[in-house]
Amino acid sequence: MGWTAAQTPDQHGRTFLITGGNSGIGFEAARVLAEHSAEVILACRSADKAQQALETLRKYAPAARTSFLQLDLADLSSIKRAAQEAKERFKRSMSSSIMRV
């Protein structure tokens, strides 16, 4: 039998930035990670869709640490702005992830 999401180990102390996390496979990845205690950042173009996704994530994982980062991958200025914002907002959690690499 293959791997299932139920086999995901505890992700406490890890931060994941997921592009397109408001729907599809991105949302499912965010859901599984949130259910396993990860901090999940949805990097999405639409703030409204991201907020809806965050509300749904909280139904699956009420104690999850989730947030939204505005990002349009088709716009280089948006990418630069999002990278800077992520660096400022998530400095501690992103630094710890970088150290694990």
C-alpha positions, 0 to 999 in steps of 0.5 A: 500500500502507498503513502497516505496523508495520515502518515504525515509526521508532526510538523510543529515548528515548521513553516510552509508557504504554499502558492495557490493554496486557496484551491486544488492540490495547494489547498489539500497540501495546506490542509494536511500540513495544518492538521499536522501542526505546521504553520501554513502561509497561503500565498495567493493572488485573491485575498477573498479566495484566500480568506475563504480557504483560511476559514475552511482550513480552520474547520479542519484544524481549529488550532492551526497557525495560518495566514495569507500573503498577497502574491501574483506569480505573473507580476514580478513586482508582486513577487518582490513585494511578497518576498520582502513581506515574508522575510519581515513577517516570518523571519523567525520561522523562515530562518529556522526552516532554512537552518534545517536544509 
